[in-house]
Amino acid sequence: MKYQLGAIFAAASVACMVAAAPAGASDQAPGATILRAVAGGAVCTATPNNPHWSSGASDRRILFKTRVTCTSTYPSVTVRIQGSLQRGPLVGPKFVAATSDQTQVIKNGKSATFYTPQTGGKQVSTPGSYTGFITGHITAPVPGDIGTGHSKTVVLK
């Protein structure tokens, strides 16, 4: 029993471990972040992609996607991503052009895509320099903090 309690304590102490590292994926440029969170038996990775012109919309809109992948000892994990599309230079003041707040259930070993701005929300169509910022949380079955991250700042003409 003493060993089991020690193992439970050790697992609980790392339940909300978060690591941010420079992105190395091909769809990410230097300066973006990949976030990783461990909560109970769930491990989730959140990657904010760079802002871009939407190719699927009938009108020209600027958006960014956050891809979240989870592996877990549970059948599914509930994840909340809050996004902020900000306009402004790489260095200097930025202002919030659009936001999102979405929660999705992600099945074990699968991915989900979170969009900023959300469909039906304020849309952005003005050319300029944009950066996508996110804050993420695992909300169930065991809460955990994914953390905050950002895309690369890109110029959209």
C-alpha positions in Angstrom: 0.0 0.0 0.0 2.9 2.4 0.8 4.3 1.9 -2.7 0.9 2.5 -4.4 0.4 5.8 -2.5 3.9 6.9 -3.6 3.1 6.1 -7.2 -0.2 8.0 -7.0 1.5 11.0 -5.4 4.1 11.0 -8.1 1.5 10.8 -10.9 -0.5 13.6 -9.3 2.6 15.8 -9.1 3.1 15.7 -12.8 -0.5 15.8 -13.8 -0.3 19.4 -14.9 3.2 19.4 -16.4 3.4 21.8 -19.4 6.3 22.2 -21.9 6.6 24.7 -24.7 9.2 24.2 -27.4 10.0 25.8 -30.7 8.0 24.2 -33.5 9.8 21.9 -35.8 6.9 20.7 -38.0 6.9 21.7 -41.7 3.8 23.8 -41.4 5.3 25.9 -38.7 7.9 28.5 -39.1 10.5 29.4 -36.4 9.0 31.5 -33.7 5.8 29.4 -33.2 5.2 27.2 -30.2 4.0 23.6 -29.7 2.4 23.1 -26.3 2.2 19.7 -24.5 0.2 18.9 -21.4 0.0 15.8 -19.2 -3.1 15.4 -17.1 -3.8 12.1 -15.4 -3.6 9.5 -18.1 -4.0 12.1 -21.0 -1.3 13.7 -23.0 -2.4 16.5 -25.4 -0.3 18.5 -27.9 -1.6 21.9 -29.2 -0.1 23.5 -32.3 -1.2 26.9 -33.5 -0.8 27.2 -37.2 0.1 30.5 -38.9 -2.7 32.9 -39.8 -3.7 32.7 -43.5 -6.4 33.6 -46.0 -9.2 31.1 -45.8 -9.5 28.9 -48.9 -12.8 27.4 -47.9 -14.9 30.5 -47.5 -16.7 32.3 -50.3 -15.3 35.6 -49.1 -11.7 36.5 -48.2 -11.2 36.0 -44.5 -8.1 35.7 -42.3 -8.0 32.9 -39.7 -5.7 30.5 -38.0 -6.2 26.9 -36.9 -5.0 25.2 -33.7 -4.6 21.5 -34.0 -4.9 19.4 -30.8 -3.9 15.7 -30.6 -4.5 13.6 -27.5 -3.5 10.2 -26.4 -5.0 8.8 -23.3 -5.8 5.9 -21.1 -9.4 7.3 -21.3 -11.7 6.9 -24.3 -11.7 10.7 -24.8 -10.4 14.0 -23.5 -12.3 17.3 -23.4 -10.1 20.3 -24.4 -10.9 24.0 -24.4 -8.9 26.4 -26.6 -9.2 30.2 -26.4 -7.8 31.9 -29.5 -6.9 35.5 -30.2 -6.0 36.7 -33.7 -3.9 39.8 -33.2 -2.9 42.4 -35.8 0.4 44.2 -35.5 4.1 44.0 -36.2 6.5 41.2 -34.9 7.9 43.7 -32.4 5.6 46.4 -31.1 1.9 46.8 -30.1 -0.8 44.5 -31.4 -4.5 44.7 -31.1 -7.1 41.9 -31.0 -8.8 41.5 -34.3 -10.9 38.5 -33.4 -11.3 35.8 -30.7 -12.6 32.3 -30.2 -13.5 30.1 -27.3 -14.2 26.5 -28.2 -14.5 23.1 -26.4 -14.2 19.8 -28.2 -14.2 16.2 -27.1 -11.2 14.4 -28.7 -11.1 10.6 -28.9 -8.0 8.7 -27.8 -5.3 9.0 -30.5 -7.3 11.5 -32.6 -7.0 15.2 -33.5 -9.3 18.1 -33.5 -9.1 21.5 -35.2 -10.0 24.8 -33.4 -10.6 27.9 -35.6 -10.0 31.5 -34.8 -12.2 33.4 -35.4 -15.1 31.1 -35.0 -17.8 30.7 -37.6 -20.5 33.3 -36.9 -18.1 35.5 -34.9 -16.4 38.7 -36.0 -14.4 38.0 -39.2 -11.2 39.7 -40.3 -10.5 40.7 -43.9 -8.0 43.6 -43.6 -4.5 42.8 -44.9 -1.6 43.3 -42.4 0.7 41.5 -40.0 -1.1 38.8 -37.9 -0.2 36.5 -35.0 -2.3 33.7 -33.6 -2.3 33.3 -29.8 -3.9 30.5 -27.8 -4.5 29.4 -24.2 -5.5 25.8 -23.7 -6.9 23.5 -21.0 -7.8 19.9 -20.6 -11.2 20.1 -18.8 -12.0 16.4 -18.5 -11.7 13.7 -17.4 -8.7 15.1 -15.3 -8.1 18.9 -15.5 -4.8 20.1 -16.8 -3.2 23.3 -18.2 -2.0 23.1 -21.8 -0.6 26.6 -21.4 -0.3 29.6 -23.8 1.4 29.7 -27.2 1.5 31.6 -30.5 2.0 31.2 -34.2 4.6 33.0 -36.2 3.8 36.6 -37.1 3.0 36.7 -40.9 2.2 39.4 -43.3 -1.0 38.8 -45.3 -1.5 41.0 -48.4 
